[in-house]
Amino acid sequence: QVQLVESGGGLVQPGGSLRLSCVVSGSIFGINAMGWYRQATGKERELVARVTREGTTSYADSVKGRFTISRDNTKNTVYLEMNSLQPDDTAVYYCNANVRTLARWRDYWGQGTQVTVSS
């Protein structure tokens, strides 16, 4: 059993900052890429940022220069530092990780955390 638990969402004013965290726990034999996705009301889920096990990062064009993804492999945790938040960033943010269990590698998802940017 593998669980991803996100935290750090909330309500913030435009221009503000938030830091999301996601801890992976359970019967884990390894973690490859980890990432953050988001889904706004009425829209499809989209990739926000991704980080490989070695630390290589990639970002959606809409968040480049404002968001920073990082991970701590010793804690099986991935972070998303979000600065200069705008109303268009309002969405449910989901953590994703490619995890190896005893049987195989597969993707797992967190339950999502709401981020609302509003004055």
N, C-alpha and C positions, 0 to 999 in steps of 0.2 A: 504494500500500500504506500503510495506516494502522495504527499500533500504539498500544495503551494499556498501560502498564506500571505496576502498583501496587507499593507497598512500605510497610513500617511495621507490618505485622501482627505478632502474637505472643501470648504468654501473659502475662496480667496478673492481679493479685489484685483482688477486688471493691473498688470505690472508687478504683481506679487509673486511669491515663490512657494513651492511645496517640494517635499522630498518623499518619494514613495520607496517602500522596501518590500521585498518578497523573499520569504524563507522557504527553502525546499527541505522537506523532512520525509523520513520513512526508510524503506529498504532500498537504499541507493548504493549502486556500485560505481557510478560516475555520472557527471553532468557535462554535456557539450554546450552548445549555444544556449544563451538565455536572452529573453527579450521582453519588451513591453509593447502591447497593442492597445488600441483604444477604439471604442465604438460610441459614436454620438447618436442621439435619438434620430431614427429614420435613415441612418447611414450604415454602410457596411463596416465591419471591423477592419482596421488598418494597422500596419506595422508602424510603430513610433521609433523604436531604437532596438538594436541588437548588439550583443557582445559575445564573442567566441570565448572558449576556455582560455585561450592564450591572451585575450584582452583586446583583440581587434574589434573596433566598433563601427557601426553604420547607423545612419539616421534618415528619417523622412525629411524631405526638403523643407517642409513646413516648420520643423523644430530645430533645424541646424543652427548652431550658435546660441540657442536658448536652453536646450535640454542636454544633460550629460548622463550617460549610462555608465555604470561601473559594477564590479562584482567582487565579492570576497570569497574565494574558493574554500578557505578554511571554515567558513560559516555557511556555505551553500546558500548565499544570499546575493541578490541583485538589487541595485538601487537605481532610481531615476530622479536626478536633480532637475527640477523644472523652474526656470527663471523667466521673467518678463512674460508671465502668463497673460493670455488674451481670452476673450469670450469664446473664440473658436476652438480653444483647447478643452472646453467643457465636454466631458464624456465619461464613460466608465472605462477605467484603465485595467487591463488584464496582464498578468504576468504569465510568461510561457517559458518552459524549459525542456530541453531534450535530455531525458534521463535514462540511464541504464539500470534496469532492475535485474534480478537473477536471470530472467528469461530473455530480455531483449531491450533494445533502445526504442523509446517512443516519446511523443510529445505529451506534456501535461500542462494543464491550465489552472490558474487560480480562480477564485470566485468573483473577482473584480472589486475595485474600489472607486467610488464616485469622486470625480474632481469637477467642481463647479466654479467658474470664473465669472463673477458678477459684482457690480457695484451696488 
